[in-house]
């Protein structure tokens, strides 16, 4: 098993909308660049008193992101990662993969979202946002 370097909270918080970082399901969760960043608590160097202890989304959506097995994932080349997701490349410059997972809601609707996964356990999912006053 590879020991990946710990990620300081000081690197994650400025990337997060409003510098807000949550803790739920043994992960830190940060609203991040049009999506959500999930980092295992054991992978972060921080004082947990500096994060909000609650789940920012419905628990079933969080579980889908964290527990859906990575299948049919495509490796993301380093150049593509740096071009499309530079903030993720700053955390780990290589070894990311891309797959798609399905999320359902209480109305029975289902949507597919892209998920980037790193062997360290870090995950990023792109979420749909509505443009309100130029904010995405």
C-alpha positions as CSV (number, residue, x, y, z in Angstrom):
1,X,0.0,0.0,0.0
2,X,1.3,3.4,-0.9
3,X,1.4,6.1,1.8
4,X,0.2,9.3,0.2
5,X,1.1,12.6,1.9
6,X,-1.4,14.1,4.2
7,X,-3.4,17.1,2.9
8,X,-3.3,20.1,5.2
9,X,-6.7,21.7,5.9
10,X,-5.1,25.0,5.0
11,X,-4.9,23.8,1.4
12,X,-8.5,22.5,1.2
13,X,-10.4,25.3,3.1
14,X,-9.4,28.2,0.7
15,X,-10.7,26.1,-2.3
16,X,-14.0,25.4,-0.6
17,X,-16.9,27.8,-1.1
18,X,-16.9,30.1,1.9
19,X,-14.0,28.2,3.3
20,X,-16.5,25.8,4.8
21,X,-15.5,22.2,5.3
22,X,-17.8,19.6,6.8
23,X,-17.1,16.2,8.5
24,X,-19.5,13.3,8.0
25,X,-19.0,9.5,7.4
26,X,-15.3,9.7,8.3
27,X,-14.6,12.1,5.5
28,X,-14.2,15.8,5.2
29,X,-16.6,17.2,2.6
30,X,-15.9,20.5,0.9
31,X,-18.0,22.4,-1.7
32,X,-15.4,22.7,-4.4
33,X,-15.2,24.1,-7.9
34,X,-18.7,23.1,-9.1
35,X,-18.7,19.9,-7.1
36,X,-17.9,18.3,-3.8
37,X,-14.6,17.1,-2.6
38,X,-14.4,14.1,-0.2
39,X,-11.2,13.4,1.7
40,X,-10.9,10.6,4.2
41,X,-10.3,12.1,7.7
42,X,-7.1,9.9,8.0
43,X,-5.8,11.6,4.9
44,X,-6.1,15.2,6.3
45,X,-3.8,17.0,8.5
46,X,-6.0,19.2,10.7
47,X,-7.7,19.9,14.0
48,X,-11.2,18.5,13.6
49,X,-12.5,21.4,15.7
50,X,-12.0,23.6,12.6
51,X,-14.6,21.8,10.6
52,X,-18.4,21.6,10.8
53,X,-19.6,18.3,12.2
54,X,-22.6,17.5,10.0
55,X,-23.6,16.2,6.6
56,X,-24.2,18.9,4.0
57,X,-26.3,16.6,1.7
58,X,-28.7,13.7,2.1
59,X,-26.9,10.7,3.5
60,X,-27.9,8.4,0.7
61,X,-26.1,10.7,-1.8
62,X,-23.0,10.7,0.3
63,X,-23.0,7.0,0.6
64,X,-23.5,6.6,-3.2
65,X,-20.3,8.7,-3.8
66,X,-18.3,6.9,-1.2
67,X,-19.5,3.3,-1.5
68,X,-20.3,2.7,-5.1
69,X,-17.5,0.5,-6.4
70,X,-15.2,2.1,-9.0
71,X,-16.0,0.2,-12.1
72,X,-15.2,0.9,-15.8
73,X,-13.2,3.9,-14.7
74,X,-10.9,5.6,-17.2
75,X,-7.5,6.8,-16.2
76,X,-7.1,10.5,-16.4
77,X,-3.9,11.5,-18.1
78,X,-1.8,14.0,-16.2
79,X,-2.2,16.7,-18.9
80,X,-6.0,16.4,-18.9
81,X,-6.1,16.5,-15.1
82,X,-4.0,19.7,-15.0
83,X,-6.1,21.3,-17.8
84,X,-9.6,20.5,-16.5
85,X,-9.2,20.0,-12.7
86,X,-6.1,22.0,-11.7
87,X,-7.2,22.1,-8.0
88,X,-7.3,18.3,-7.9
89,X,-3.9,18.1,-9.7
90,X,-2.5,20.4,-6.9
91,X,-3.6,17.8,-4.3
92,X,-2.3,14.8,-6.3
93,X,-0.8,15.3,-9.8
94,X,-1.5,11.8,-11.1
95,X,-3.3,8.5,-10.5
96,X,-6.9,9.8,-10.8
97,X,-9.6,7.9,-12.5
98,X,-13.0,8.9,-13.8
99,X,-16.3,7.0,-13.7
100,X,-20.0,7.7,-13.5
101,X,-22.4,6.9,-10.7
102,X,-26.2,7.1,-10.4
103,X,-27.9,9.0,-7.7
104,X,-31.6,8.7,-6.9
105,X,-33.9,11.0,-4.9
106,X,-37.1,10.6,-2.9
107,X,-39.2,11.4,-6.0
108,X,-37.8,8.4,-7.8
109,X,-35.7,10.5,-10.2
110,X,-32.3,9.3,-11.1
111,X,-29.3,11.2,-12.4
112,X,-25.8,10.3,-13.4
113,X,-22.8,12.3,-12.2
114,X,-19.1,12.1,-12.9
115,X,-16.8,11.0,-10.1
116,X,-13.1,11.3,-9.9
117,X,-11.3,8.9,-7.6
118,X,-7.8,8.7,-6.3
119,X,-6.2,5.7,-4.7
120,X,-5.7,7.7,-1.5
121,X,-9.5,7.6,-1.0
122,X,-10.1,11.2,-2.1
123,X,-13.1,11.6,-4.3
124,X,-14.6,14.5,-6.3
125,X,-18.0,14.7,-7.8
126,X,-19.4,17.2,-10.2
127,X,-22.8,18.5,-9.2
128,X,-25.3,20.5,-11.2
129,X,-25.6,24.1,-10.2
130,X,-28.0,26.8,-11.3
131,X,-26.6,30.1,-12.3
132,X,-27.9,32.7,-9.9
133,X,-26.5,36.2,-10.4
134,X,-23.3,34.9,-12.0
135,X,-22.5,32.5,-9.2
136,X,-22.0,28.9,-10.3
